[in-house]
Amino acid sequence: ETGVTQSPTHLIKTRGQQVTLRCSSQSGHNTVSWYQQALGQGPQFIFQYYREEENGRGNFPPRFSGLQFPNYSSELNVNALELDDSALYLCASSSQGQETQYFGPGTRLLVL
Amino acid sequence: DQQVKQNSPSLSVQEGRISILNCDYTNSMFDYFLWYKKYPAEGPTFLISISSIKDKNEDGRFTVFLNKSAKHLSLHIVPSQPGDSAVYFCAANGNFGNEKLTFGTGTRLTIIP
């Protein structure tokens, strides 16, 4: 059974740029959630995708957007990067209706 | 508005003793609770969970207790081992139409050999 994978592992961008992060869900899972973890904080829910549609969104501005593909993999896109976007971005997969989410290793984004 | 709180940022425990990590929540709509363990440079790893219809769930060395009236849960690790040194996050979920997890800020557990 393949676990959740994310790419890239690290990324450095400058303010105003755009970034795309990628996630492959664990086999058998059809739901992907994205979280942002700032230093010293717990993960904060960004949004969730199920059946290629957004299924819930946290308190993040519209410049955070996402996609889910037919194979259940997902992308997180962030436009007009700000310094405060520097964080660890975590992807988690689950089966719809099941409570437990399984996390990938994360992508560490640094915005300069 | 921190709906899930872990008030102890850190905890040190002697190897072989019991580690007790605590978590409080404020939202009465939460009905499922999870504990995750996180090592540096890795994603959170699922440890154990409990539904609000139970007050205890046990898995090997790990036991989670839920006190709904106090809106409090705790994770007991016994006996504690050096490999248990990590950051532990409490998370909660409710019947919100999606499986959004609300996390606490974490407790760093250090096991002293």
Interface residues (C-beta under 8 A of the other chain):
Chain A: V4 Q6 T31 S33 Y35 G40 Q41 G42 P43 Q44 F45 Q48 Y50 N55 G56 G58 L90 A92 S94 Q96 Q98 E99 T100 Q101 Y102 F103 G104 P105 G106
Chain B: V4 Y32 L34 Y36 A41 E42 G43 P44 T45 F46 S49 S51 F89 A91 N93 F96 G97 N98 E99 K100 L101 T102 F103 G104 T105 G106
